[in-house]
Amino acid sequence: MSLGPDRLARFARHIVLPEVGGTGQVALAGAHVVLVGCGGIGSPALQYLAAAGIGRLTLVDDDAIDVSNLQRQTIYTPSDLGKPKAEVAAEWVRRFDLGLKVDSVVARVGGDNADQVLSGAHLVLDGCDNFATRLAVSDSCVKQAIPLTSAAVGRFQGQVANFAGHLPDQPCYRCFVGDAFDAQDCDTCAADGVLGAMVGMVGTFAAMQAIRVLLAGHAAFGDPQFGTLHLIDGMAPSMRPLRIAKDPACKGCGAH
Ligand SMILES: [Zn+2]
């Protein structure tokens, strides 16, 4: 694949970076990312994934836009209230760049549909709001050998990690959280609150970590840092890395 003159102009600031370059930009144009959750994390993540020229995006969310989302979910406006997030987000991408392919899936991801929804992805970015979906996404990524960027935020704390649990020496998301949350719907945002700019920071950093994975093997920026969780403290503010160990008995990625 090569980039036409209009694409070269659009992505000039990437291409001039030695750590991305033309080779890296072509890799991004050829990538398919599935975004699970088009909310507080997914909305800014989507803006930077689309702006980066990720060639194909699949946007997944079962929720409709509520007035309380507008405080942090930056792609939505008051005229979108009540509409499905995944469809409005796909419309945003179409307005933003006609050169990208975009699909929407208005569904909640669980064990019953994860394999189908994530099929064919080069990377999954999960910014959803519940553990049951996160674990189903992680298990399916391991099964299908798809790298996963997982991002979460609550109040002033954020967590972002790249996982490649299908690799023999790499942990998966389930190694990190265990099995206790399979049946839980743990949307604490409504009860605990969250600062809008904080989810923006976490979502944007998640997009950056996803791009690292997509550029691995193509450009110098691409050290995917699999198995390293970045803990972001918005109050301090600070960011520190934490290495996650692979659990040999893990239900998702262990030898079972
Ligand atoms: Zn695991």
Residues whose N, C-alpha, C, O or C-beta is under 5 A from the ligand:
A	BS01	ZN	G165 P171 C172 R174 C175 D247 C250 G252 C253 G254
